[in-house]
Amino acid sequence: MDTVLRKYTSFEEMKADEYRYWQSRPVHERMDAVEEMIQAAYALKGWEIKPDGPRLQRPFVAFHAMALGT
């Protein structure tokens, strides 16, 4: 995989590009990224995620995506 470097002239331009990137990704990939960020945040705090604790549930996401027509 090739690395792409971009140079931005403003913070707003960078955030707009980031937003466009995430909007171009499928819902399941965005949800995986959210889960990864949650796990990283817990690890930074030194907390442990309990396997039976409340978490993002894929069936809900799939239902939600269907309800929105996406």
Biopython code that builds the backbone (N, CA, C, O; Angstrom):
import numpy as np
from Bio.PDB.StructureBuilder import StructureBuilder

atoms = [
    (1, "MET", "N", (0.844, -1.182, 0.000)),
    (1, "MET", "CA", (0.000, 0.000, 0.000)),
    (1, "MET", "C", (0.886, 1.241, 0.000)),
    (1, "MET", "O", (1.799, 1.356, 0.817)),
    (2, "ASP", "N", (0.621, 2.155, -0.901)),
    (2, "ASP", "CA", (1.404, 3.383, -0.992)),
    (2, "ASP", "C", (0.921, 4.405, 0.031)),
    (2, "ASP", "O", (-0.275, 4.518, 0.298)),
    (3, "THR", "N", (1.857, 5.137, 0.590)),
    (3, "THR", "CA", (1.524, 6.195, 1.529)),
    (3, "THR", "C", (1.260, 7.479, 0.762)),
    (3, "THR", "O", (2.008, 7.838, -0.148)),
    (4, "VAL", "N", (0.194, 8.164, 1.136)),
    (4, "VAL", "CA", (-0.144, 9.427, 0.493)),
    (4, "VAL", "C", (0.008, 10.539, 1.516)),
    (4, "VAL", "O", (-0.572, 10.481, 2.601)),
    (5, "LEU", "N", (0.785, 11.544, 1.170)),
    (5, "LEU", "CA", (0.944, 12.716, 2.025)),
    (5, "LEU", "C", (0.246, 13.885, 1.362)),
    (5, "LEU", "O", (0.386, 14.110, 0.159)),
    (6, "ARG", "N", (-0.515, 14.633, 2.164)),
    (6, "ARG", "CA", (-1.210, 15.807, 1.642)),
    (6, "ARG", "C", (-0.798, 17.024, 2.458)),
    (6, "ARG", "O", (-0.594, 16.939, 3.669)),
    (7, "LYS", "N", (-0.682, 18.140, 1.782)),
    (7, "LYS", "CA", (-0.357, 19.391, 2.446)),
    (7, "LYS", "C", (-1.585, 20.291, 2.365)),
    (7, "LYS", "O", (-2.112, 20.546, 1.282)),
    (8, "TYR", "N", (-2.030, 20.764, 3.512)),
    (8, "TYR", "CA", (-3.217, 21.606, 3.578)),
    (8, "TYR", "C", (-2.819, 23.032, 3.923)),
    (8, "TYR", "O", (-1.842, 23.271, 4.632)),
    (9, "THR", "N", (-3.598, 23.969, 3.406)),
    (9, "THR", "CA", (-3.317, 25.372, 3.685)),
    (9, "THR", "C", (-4.114, 25.895, 4.873)),
    (9, "THR", "O", (-3.846, 26.987, 5.373)),
    (10, "SER", "N", (-5.103, 25.105, 5.330)),
    (10, "SER", "CA", (-5.883, 25.524, 6.498)),
    (10, "SER", "C", (-6.419, 24.302, 7.235)),
    (10, "SER", "O", (-6.542, 23.214, 6.673)),
    (11, "PHE", "N", (-6.727, 24.513, 8.487)),
    (11, "PHE", "CA", (-7.304, 23.457, 9.306)),
    (11, "PHE", "C", (-8.670, 23.052, 8.753)),
    (11, "PHE", "O", (-9.007, 21.869, 8.729)),
    (12, "GLU", "N", (-9.455, 24.038, 8.310)),
    (12, "GLU", "CA", (-10.789, 23.768, 7.773)),
    (12, "GLU", "C", (-10.721, 22.884, 6.530)),
    (12, "GLU", "O", (-11.551, 21.992, 6.352)),
    (13, "GLU", "N", (-9.737, 23.130, 5.677)),
    (13, "GLU", "CA", (-9.549, 22.320, 4.475)),
    (13, "GLU", "C", (-9.209, 20.877, 4.856)),
    (13, "GLU", "O", (-9.712, 19.933, 4.247)),
    (14, "MET", "N", (-8.356, 20.716, 5.861)),
    (14, "MET", "CA", (-7.977, 19.384, 6.314)),
    (14, "MET", "C", (-9.191, 18.648, 6.890)),
    (14, "MET", "O", (-9.406, 17.477, 6.578)),
    (15, "LYS", "N", (-9.986, 19.323, 7.725)),
    (15, "LYS", "CA", (-11.156, 18.686, 8.322)),
    (15, "LYS", "C", (-12.194, 18.329, 7.258)),
    (15, "LYS", "O", (-12.841, 17.286, 7.357)),
    (16, "ALA", "N", (-12.362, 19.178, 6.246)),
    (16, "ALA", "CA", (-13.305, 18.890, 5.165)),
    (16, "ALA", "C", (-12.868, 17.641, 4.397)),
    (16, "ALA", "O", (-13.703, 16.812, 4.035)),
    (17, "ASP", "N", (-11.576, 17.506, 4.150)),
    (17, "ASP", "CA", (-11.059, 16.326, 3.456)),
    (17, "ASP", "C", (-11.251, 15.078, 4.307)),
    (17, "ASP", "O", (-11.616, 14.019, 3.796)),
    (18, "GLU", "N", (-11.005, 15.208, 5.599)),
    (18, "GLU", "CA", (-11.206, 14.081, 6.514)),
    (18, "GLU", "C", (-12.675, 13.652, 6.525)),
    (18, "GLU", "O", (-12.982, 12.460, 6.494)),
    (19, "TYR", "N", (-13.572, 14.630, 6.571)),
    (19, "TYR", "CA", (-15.005, 14.338, 6.557)),
    (19, "TYR", "C", (-15.393, 13.616, 5.269)),
    (19, "TYR", "O", (-16.123, 12.626, 5.313)),
    (20, "ARG", "N", (-14.913, 14.102, 4.127)),
    (20, "ARG", "CA", (-15.206, 13.448, 2.851)),
    (20, "ARG", "C", (-14.693, 12.004, 2.838)),
    (20, "ARG", "O", (-15.362, 11.104, 2.331)),
    (21, "TYR", "N", (-13.501, 11.798, 3.400)),
    (21, "TYR", "CA", (-12.943, 10.440, 3.443)),
    (21, "TYR", "C", (-13.868, 9.507, 4.222)),
    (21, "TYR", "O", (-14.231, 8.438, 3.732)),
    (22, "TRP", "N", (-14.250, 9.913, 5.438)),
    (22, "TRP", "CA", (-15.071, 9.026, 6.264)),
    (22, "TRP", "C", (-16.455, 8.830, 5.673)),
    (22, "TRP", "O", (-17.036, 7.757, 5.839)),
    (23, "GLN", "N", (-16.996, 9.808, 5.001)),
    (23, "GLN", "CA", (-18.292, 9.646, 4.347)),
    (23, "GLN", "C", (-18.203, 8.676, 3.167)),
    (23, "GLN", "O", (-19.202, 8.066, 2.787)),
    (24, "SER", "N", (-17.025, 8.535, 2.597)),
    (24, "SER", "CA", (-16.855, 7.620, 1.463)),
    (24, "SER", "C", (-16.712, 6.159, 1.906)),
    (24, "SER", "O", (-16.830, 5.249, 1.087)),
    (25, "ARG", "N", (-16.459, 5.938, 3.191)),
    (25, "ARG", "CA", (-16.257, 4.585, 3.706)),
    (25, "ARG", "C", (-17.599, 3.946, 4.029)),
    (25, "ARG", "O", (-18.533, 4.655, 4.404)),
    (26, "PRO", "N", (-17.728, 2.613, 3.896)),
    (26, "PRO", "CA", (-18.984, 1.944, 4.249)),
    (26, "PRO", "C", (-19.237, 2.018, 5.763)),
    (26, "PRO", "O", (-18.311, 2.177, 6.558)),
    (27, "VAL", "N", (-20.501, 1.899, 6.129)),
    (27, "VAL", "CA", (-20.901, 2.040, 7.534)),
    (27, "VAL", "C", (-20.142, 1.073, 8.430)),
    (27, "VAL", "O", (-19.678, 1.464, 9.502)),
    (28, "HIS", "N", (-20.006, -0.179, 8.016)),
    (28, "HIS", "CA", (-19.336, -1.159, 8.871)),
    (28, "HIS", "C", (-17.887, -0.755, 9.143)),
    (28, "HIS", "O", (-17.371, -1.004, 10.232)),
    (29, "GLU", "N", (-17.231, -0.137, 8.167)),
    (29, "GLU", "CA", (-15.845, 0.288, 8.367)),
    (29, "GLU", "C", (-15.773, 1.458, 9.352)),
    (29, "GLU", "O", (-14.858, 1.528, 10.173)),
    (30, "ARG", "N", (-16.742, 2.374, 9.268)),
    (30, "ARG", "CA", (-16.781, 3.496, 10.216)),
    (30, "ARG", "C", (-17.039, 2.999, 11.630)),
    (30, "ARG", "O", (-16.446, 3.496, 12.587)),
    (31, "MET", "N", (-17.941, 1.999, 11.761)),
    (31, "MET", "CA", (-18.240, 1.457, 13.089)),
    (31, "MET", "C", (-17.027, 0.719, 13.652)),
    (31, "MET", "O", (-16.773, 0.783, 14.855)),
    (32, "ASP", "N", (-16.284, 0.027, 12.810)),
    (32, "ASP", "CA", (-15.053, -0.630, 13.255)),
    (32, "ASP", "C", (-14.053, 0.403, 13.776)),
    (32, "ASP", "O", (-13.370, 0.163, 14.772)),
    (33, "ALA", "N", (-13.969, 1.556, 13.100)),
    (33, "ALA", "CA", (-13.063, 2.614, 13.540)),
    (33, "ALA", "C", (-13.496, 3.170, 14.888)),
    (33, "ALA", "O", (-12.650, 3.465, 15.732)),
    (34, "VAL", "N", (-14.804, 3.319, 15.105)),
    (34, "VAL", "CA", (-15.310, 3.795, 16.395)),
    (34, "VAL", "C", (-14.944, 2.803, 17.489)),
    (34, "VAL", "O", (-14.471, 3.197, 18.555)),
    (35, "GLU", "N", (-15.158, 1.535, 17.233)),
    (35, "GLU", "CA", (-14.816, 0.501, 18.217)),
    (35, "GLU", "C", (-13.323, 0.532, 18.536)),
    (35, "GLU", "O", (-12.933, 0.394, 19.695)),
    (36, "GLU", "N", (-12.499, 0.708, 17.527)),
    (36, "GLU", "CA", (-11.053, 0.777, 17.739)),
    (36, "GLU", "C", (-10.682, 1.983, 18.608)),
    (36, "GLU", "O", (-9.819, 1.877, 19.480)),
    (37, "MET", "N", (-11.330, 3.125, 18.372)),
    (37, "MET", "CA", (-11.053, 4.317, 19.183)),
    (37, "MET", "C", (-11.507, 4.138, 20.631)),
    (37, "MET", "O", (-10.843, 4.605, 21.556)),
    (38, "ILE", "N", (-12.641, 3.459, 20.823)),
    (38, "ILE", "CA", (-13.120, 3.180, 22.179)),
    (38, "ILE", "C", (-12.111, 2.305, 22.908)),
    (38, "ILE", "O", (-11.775, 2.574, 24.061)),
    (39, "GLN", "N", (-11.627, 1.260, 22.247)),
    (39, "GLN", "CA", (-10.638, 0.369, 22.870)),
    (39, "GLN", "C", (-9.351, 1.119, 23.193)),
    (39, "GLN", "O", (-8.759, 0.895, 24.249)),
    (40, "ALA", "N", (-8.908, 2.008, 22.303)),
    (40, "ALA", "CA", (-7.696, 2.790, 22.558)),
    (40, "ALA", "C", (-7.892, 3.734, 23.737)),
    (40, "ALA", "O", (-6.986, 3.900, 24.554)),
    (41, "ALA", "N", (-9.067, 4.355, 23.835)),
    (41, "ALA", "CA", (-9.349, 5.267, 24.953)),
    (41, "ALA", "C", (-9.340, 4.510, 26.278)),
    (41, "ALA", "O", (-8.788, 4.992, 27.267)),
    (42, "TYR", "N", (-9.949, 3.332, 26.298)),
    (42, "TYR", "CA", (-9.938, 2.517, 27.515)),
    (42, "TYR", "C", (-8.508, 2.142, 27.893)),
    (42, "TYR", "O", (-8.136, 2.214, 29.064)),
    (43, "ALA", "N", (-7.714, 1.747, 26.915)),
    (43, "ALA", "CA", (-6.329, 1.347, 27.173)),
    (43, "ALA", "C", (-5.524, 2.522, 27.730)),
    (43, "ALA", "O", (-4.713, 2.336, 28.638)),
    (44, "LEU", "N", (-5.736, 3.729, 27.199)),
    (44, "LEU", "CA", (-5.014, 4.908, 27.696)),
    (44, "LEU", "C", (-5.347, 5.196, 29.154)),
    (44, "LEU", "O", (-4.490, 5.633, 29.922)),
    (45, "LYS", "N", (-6.601, 4.946, 29.527)),
    (45, "LYS", "CA", (-7.024, 5.164, 30.913)),
    (45, "LYS", "C", (-6.633, 4.008, 31.836)),
    (45, "LYS", "O", (-6.746, 4.109, 33.057)),
    (46, "GLY", "N", (-6.172, 2.914, 31.234)),
    (46, "GLY", "CA", (-5.830, 1.743, 32.031)),
    (46, "GLY", "C", (-7.050, 0.937, 32.446)),
    (46, "GLY", "O", (-6.983, 0.128, 33.371)),
    (47, "TRP", "N", (-8.155, 1.157, 31.766)),
    (47, "TRP", "CA", (-9.389, 0.447, 32.070)),
    (47, "TRP", "C", (-9.477, -0.819, 31.236)),
    (47, "TRP", "O", (-8.816, -0.952, 30.206)),
    (48, "GLU", "N", (-10.299, -1.739, 31.697)),
    (48, "GLU", "CA", (-10.518, -2.985, 30.973)),
    (48, "GLU", "C", (-11.952, -3.026, 30.470)),
    (48, "GLU", "O", (-12.882, -2.732, 31.220)),
    (49, "ILE", "N", (-12.135, -3.384, 29.218)),
    (49, "ILE", "CA", (-13.482, -3.529, 28.667)),
    (49, "ILE", "C", (-13.977, -4.916, 29.027)),
    (49, "ILE", "O", (-13.372, -5.925, 28.663)),
    (50, "LYS", "N", (-15.083, -4.949, 29.744)),
    (50, "LYS", "CA", (-15.644, -6.241, 30.141)),
    (50, "LYS", "C", (-16.312, -6.890, 28.930)),
    (50, "LYS", "O", (-17.047, -6.226, 28.198)),
    (51, "PRO", "N", (-16.061, -8.191, 28.714)),
    (51, "PRO", "CA", (-16.620, -8.862, 27.527)),
    (51, "PRO", "C", (-18.143, -8.850, 27.490)),
    (51, "PRO", "O", (-18.727, -8.878, 26.407)),
    (52, "ASP", "N", (-18.801, -8.808, 28.652)),
    (52, "ASP", "CA", (-20.264, -8.838, 28.668)),
    (52, "ASP", "C", (-20.858, -7.453, 28.913)),
    (52, "ASP", "O", (-22.058, -7.332, 29.158)),
    (53, "GLY", "N", (-20.036, -6.414, 28.850)),
    (53, "GLY", "CA", (-20.519, -5.055, 29.068)),
    (53, "GLY", "C", (-21.237, -4.508, 27.849)),
    (53, "GLY", "O", (-21.115, -5.054, 26.753)),
    (54, "PRO", "N", (-21.994, -3.415, 28.041)),
    (54, "PRO", "CA", (-22.689, -2.821, 26.891)),
    (54, "PRO", "C", (-21.704, -2.276, 25.862)),
    (54, "PRO", "O", (-20.747, -1.585, 26.213)),
    (55, "ARG", "N", (-21.941, -2.587, 24.610)),
    (55, "ARG", "CA", (-21.063, -2.165, 23.514)),
    (55, "ARG", "C", (-21.903, -1.871, 22.289)),
    (55, "ARG", "O", (-23.112, -2.102, 22.279)),
    (56, "LEU", "N", (-21.260, -1.364, 21.267)),
    (56, "LEU", "CA", (-21.950, -1.157, 19.999)),
    (56, "LEU", "C", (-22.324, -2.519, 19.427)),
    (56, "LEU", "O", (-21.487, -3.418, 19.342)),
    (57, "GLN", "N", (-23.562, -2.661, 19.045)),
    (57, "GLN", "CA", (-24.037, -3.939, 18.549)),
    (57, "GLN", "C", (-24.274, -3.867, 17.047)),
    (57, "GLN", "O", (-24.968, -2.967, 16.575)),
    (58, "ARG", "N", (-23.722, -4.781, 16.308)),
    (58, "ARG", "CA", (-23.854, -4.783, 14.851)),
    (58, "ARG", "C", (-25.311, -4.920, 14.386)),
    (58, "ARG", "O", (-25.693, -4.228, 13.442)),
    (59, "PRO", "N", (-26.148, -5.778, 14.999)),
    (59, "PRO", "CA", (-27.535, -5.871, 14.514)),
    (59, "PRO", "C", (-28.257, -4.525, 14.575)),
    (59, "PRO", "O", (-29.032, -4.199, 13.676)),
    (60, "PHE", "N", (-28.009, -3.752, 15.617)),
    (60, "PHE", "CA", (-28.626, -2.431, 15.728)),
    (60, "PHE", "C", (-28.150, -1.531, 14.597)),
    (60, "PHE", "O", (-28.941, -0.806, 13.993)),
    (61, "VAL", "N", (-26.861, -1.583, 14.316)),
    (61, "VAL", "CA", (-26.292, -0.759, 13.241)),
    (61, "VAL", "C", (-26.909, -1.154, 11.910)),
    (61, "VAL", "O", (-27.282, -0.287, 11.119)),
    (62, "ALA", "N", (-27.021, -2.445, 11.655)),
    (62, "ALA", "CA", (-27.594, -2.897, 10.389)),
    (62, "ALA", "C", (-29.052, -2.455, 10.276)),
    (62, "ALA", "O", (-29.484, -2.016, 9.211)),
    (63, "PHE", "N", (-29.806, -2.566, 11.357)),
    (63, "PHE", "CA", (-31.202, -2.151, 11.357)),
    (63, "PHE", "C", (-31.282, -0.643, 11.137)),
    (63, "PHE", "O", (-32.097, -0.167, 10.347)),
    (64, "HIS", "N", (-30.444, 0.092, 11.829)),
    (64, "HIS", "CA", (-30.430, 1.557, 11.723)),
    (64, "HIS", "C", (-30.119, 1.973, 10.288)),
    (64, "HIS", "O", (-30.771, 2.864, 9.745)),
    (65, "ALA", "N", (-29.139, 1.339, 9.681)),
    (65, "ALA", "CA", (-28.745, 1.680, 8.308)),
    (65, "ALA", "C", (-29.904, 1.391, 7.355)),
    (65, "ALA", "O", (-30.152, 2.164, 6.430)),
    (66, "MET", "N", (-30.605, 0.299, 7.571)),
    (66, "MET", "CA", (-31.742, -0.030, 6.712)),
    (66, "MET", "C", (-32.870, 0.970, 6.913)),
    (66, "MET", "O", (-33.544, 1.348, 5.955)),
    (67, "ALA", "N", (-33.080, 1.400, 8.148)),
    (67, "ALA", "CA", (-34.152, 2.339, 8.453)),
    (67, "ALA", "C", (-33.888, 3.692, 7.778)),
    (67, "ALA", "O", (-34.827, 4.386, 7.390)),
    (68, "LEU", "N", (-32.617, 4.063, 7.641)),
    (68, "LEU", "CA", (-32.281, 5.331, 7.000)),
    (68, "LEU", "C", (-32.243, 5.221, 5.481)),
    (68, "LEU", "O", (-32.133, 6.229, 4.783)),
    (69, "GLY", "N", (-32.333, 4.007, 4.976)),
    (69, "GLY", "CA", (-32.303, 3.811, 3.532)),
    (69, "GLY", "C", (-30.909, 3.867, 2.952)),
    (69, "GLY", "O", (-30.749, 4.120, 1.757)),
    (70, "THR", "N", (-29.873, 3.634, 3.785)),
    (70, "THR", "CA", (-28.493, 3.646, 3.291)),
    (70, "THR", "C", (-27.982, 2.256, 3.086)),
    (70, "THR", "O", (-26.837, 2.074, 2.673)),
]
sb = StructureBuilder()
sb.init_structure("model")
sb.init_model(0)
sb.init_chain("A")
sb.init_seg("    ")
for serial, (resi, resn, name, xyz) in enumerate(atoms, 1):
    if name == "N":
        sb.init_residue(resn, " ", resi, " ")
    sb.init_atom(name, np.array(xyz, "f"), 0.0, 1.0, " ", f" {name:<3s}", serial, name[0])
structure = sb.get_structure()
